[in-house]
């Protein structure tokens, strides 16, 4: 079985420039990329093989903002997380995240998107995206 696993994280905050903006990750903070299936330039995971994969993500909303982040398979929204930092003391925020097991075909793409223009997530390594193959099919 092909060994495929990745973890990426953000160092700096990210603000969506449009609805459904792809949440990008810092190339130098792709901590593991076994199988080279995570494209750090596009921040897309590209399935190297047919198989069943597990994806996980977590984030903190930037203080004073909401953030809706969702996992997308190709063009389909799969699961969403929500973080709300509105009305909290400066420096405080609430985290969001989710996970999903997906059946992928070779070259399917999985990425995170921020739902609304202007929504922001924190950096400081509080925003992460990980995936691993469970088995090939």
N, C-alpha and C positions, 0 to 999 in steps of 0.2 A: 504494500500500500504506500502511496505517495505521502510523504510527511509535509503537511501544510499547516502552518500556524503563524499568526501575526498579532502584534500589539503596537498601536500607534497612539501618540498623545500630543496635545497642544501645549505650547509654552505660553503663548499670548492669547488674549481674548479674540473671539471671532464674532463679527456682526454681519448678519445676512444682508446682502445688497439687493435682494429681490426675494419674492416668495419662492419656496422650494429650492433654496440655494444649497449647493453641496457643501457640507461641513468639511473643510480641509484640515489636514494634519501636517505638522512640521516634519520635513524629510529627515532631519537629523535626529528626530525622536521616534523613529520607527524602531522600537526596541528589539523586536524579533520579526523576521520575515522568512521563515522556513518555506521553501518552495517558491519564493519570490512572487507570490500571487497578489500581494498588496502593492498597488501602483501608487507610490508616494506623491507623484506629480498630480494625478487626478484624484487621489484619495479614494479610489475604487478598489475593491477586492474583485479579482477576475478569476473565476473558478478554473483551475488547471485541468480538472477531471470531473466527470459525473460523480456525484456523491452527496452525502448528507453532512451538513456543516452546522456548527454552533457559532452564533454571533452574539456578542455582548457589548453594550455601550453604557457609559455614564457621563454625566456633565453637571455643572453648577451654572445656574443663571447668573448673569452679571447683576450686581446689586442695583435695585430699582427697575428691573426688567423681568418679564416672563420669557420662557424659552420652551418651545415645542420642538423636539428633535425626533425624527423618525428614521427607521431602518427601511431601506428601499431595495427591492430585488428587481433589477432592470428598471421598469417604470412603475412598478406596483408597490404601494405603501404596505408594509408588513406589520410593524408594531411601532408605537410611539411612547416617548417619555416626556414628562412635563416638569419643569423647574420654575418656581415662582420666588422672586426676590423683591417683589413690590412691597413697600411699606415696612421692610425690615431695617434694622439699624445698619449704618454703613459698615461694610466689611462682612455682612452676613448674607447668606443665600441658602436656598434649598436645592437639593440635588434631584436629578431625574435620571432615568435610565430604563433599560429593558433588555430582553434577550429573546432569541428565537432560534429554533432548529429549522433549517431550510434544506429542501431537496433541490440541488442545483445541477444543471447541465454544463458541460464544458463551455467556457466563455460567458456564462451568466455573470452579471455584475451586481455587486452589493455595495451600497454606500449609505452614509448618513446624510440627511437633509434637514435644514432648519425651515420650519413651516412658513414663517411670516417675515417679510422685509423689516429690518430694524431689530429683530430679536437677537440677543447676544448670549454667548456662553463664555465662561471664564477659561483662561489658560491656566497657568501655574500648575500644569499637569493634573488638573481636576477633570479634564475632558479626555476620555479614552475610548478606543474602539479596538476590539479584539475578535479574532475568529480562529477556528480550528476545524479540521476535517474529523468527523467521527468515523465514517467508513465510506469506501468507494462503492458505487452501484453500477 
